[in-house]
Amino acid sequence: MSRMLRHSPLNFALTLREIIDIIYSRTSYLPGFVHHRSRPFFPLLLVTLALTGIAPAEEVYFLRGGFDIFSTGMNQMAAKLRKEGINAKAASFAGWKGIADDIIRRSKTGSVSYPIIVLGHSFGGDAGPDFANYLGKHRIPVALVVGFDALSSKTLRGGADRVINFRTTSGGRYQAAQGFRGRIREVLVADSGANHFNIEENRALQNQALEAIRAEIRKRP
């Protein structure tokens, strides 16, 4: 209930509890309005959020791999973060450019939420660096890129600040282009028992990725 929310156009931040308190203070005089501090009046709350343009203050994207039927671990991690109140979505790797274009469009009206984080498995692991490089060309920072056994080696050119690549011995490497200022960490998973088809479902690796996401979100002012 105390997740930080951001009013993008005015760069104004309120906690959800503060918003609820405002709603209570403005509606206490209404006949028949029953207050239950532990059960907010959600319809009014949702209308208030919509009218004020408030959105969760992070954007976390999980990109699944080929055929969009595998990479179930990406769905699992996104669902776990949503339960924590974190704005996380899972999508097909094929949609990465559409997601990035939407961010670029919203950046022109100040309606992008930060930090932006992207994770990908297999073909999604190929798409993650492309996503960060593409946004970097538009001067939009990506706080964290996490790959799970990309199929090909990828070069980070700009946009990404922190990069983690969990890979098998046959997985693609992440490497820095000349002038890249971010940090890249290559993690071989040979001792974890993971392979290309289940690496993103490995609980220990999931926990590392999720904690990296939480750490980036905690950095937010």
Summary of the structure (lengths in Angstrom):
residues: 221
radius of gyration: 19.4
end to end distance: 18.1
largest distance: 67.5
contacts: 725
relative contact order: 0.13
helix: 41%
strand: 25%
